[in-house]
Amino acid sequence: MDEIISCEVIESRRARISRIRISREGALSVVVPAGFRKERVLALLEAKKEWICRNLARTRACTPPDIAMMASSRPDVVNLEAFGETWEVFYDSGGHSRNGLMENEESHRLVLAGAGECSDPGDLLRKWLVKRSRLFLEPKLDRFSASHAMPYKRICVRLQRTRWGSCSARGNISLNAKLAFLPESLVDYVLFHELCHTIHMNHSRSFWDLMERKLPGSLALKKALRKAESRVPAWVEPGRKGLPNSPCRTTLTIYLRSI
């Protein structure tokens, strides 16, 4: 029996190859380079049909639909692996306080006031995530910068869709708040990567040689980082239209025969 599912096609100017993704909640998407034709997307999905069916079934078996829906927008726990923190999230819909997020540092509890069962608390959690991430990422970047003699100008921490980090020609470093969900070793890799760009604004042999000297084993970490996106919870994606530099997104309806 054929199954009708939706596949989100994300057109990214930074993508060089096409990649098929299945989220923890069982959502199927394909990231394609700019100008990638729809016919080629369909051909790619057809060629990978067995892999898609097998992994969709595996994901759905581990994550029931009702739990996936709740986890996508209303998490009960936020695990910031990079910082060694686990936060409990509570939703206060009683109307006893104004809408907002209250943070208890001592007990690692977050209370979202005015968050009813039908509301989406994602915006409040995302703003908190950015602030929390900067508290840890900026001091770590400063330590690496000072101890390895690689100064930078400014730091910006925000949520980005495709990049873990970037460094401008002026030495301004931007870091993705999603780094909070990665192992600390991968966070260190991203920080060193951007600091090395203050010396080499390219990915030349000299850049990678510098990376290896500053962070031995960087090649293995580089490979591991390619699979790290799956560690980021679904609620972290802003999902808002009109964001600057956001990729072009379309949706295809496809038919997959179960195997």
Secondary structure as GFF3:
##gff-version 3
##sequence-region A 1 259
A	DSSP	beta_strand	2	12	.	.	.	ID=ss1
A	DSSP	beta_strand	19	22	.	.	.	ID=ss2
A	DSSP	beta_strand	28	33	.	.	.	ID=ss3
A	DSSP	alpha_helix	38	47	.	.	.	ID=ss4
A	DSSP	alpha_helix	49	62	.	.	.	ID=ss5
A	DSSP	alpha_helix	65	73	.	.	.	ID=ss6
A	DSSP	beta_strand	77	80	.	.	.	ID=ss7
A	DSSP	three_ten_helix	81	83	.	.	.	ID=ss8
A	DSSP	beta_strand	85	92	.	.	.	ID=ss9
A	DSSP	beta_strand	100	104	.	.	.	ID=ss10
A	DSSP	beta_strand	109	113	.	.	.	ID=ss11
A	DSSP	alpha_helix	122	147	.	.	.	ID=ss12
A	DSSP	beta_strand	155	158	.	.	.	ID=ss13
A	DSSP	beta_strand	165	167	.	.	.	ID=ss14
A	DSSP	beta_strand	173	176	.	.	.	ID=ss15
A	DSSP	three_ten_helix	177	181	.	.	.	ID=ss16
A	DSSP	alpha_helix	184	196	.	.	.	ID=ss17
A	DSSP	alpha_helix	205	214	.	.	.	ID=ss18
A	DSSP	alpha_helix	218	225	.	.	.	ID=ss19
A	DSSP	three_ten_helix	228	231	.	.	.	ID=ss20
A	DSSP	three_ten_helix	234	236	.	.	.	ID=ss21
A	DSSP	beta_strand	248	257	.	.	.	ID=ss22
###
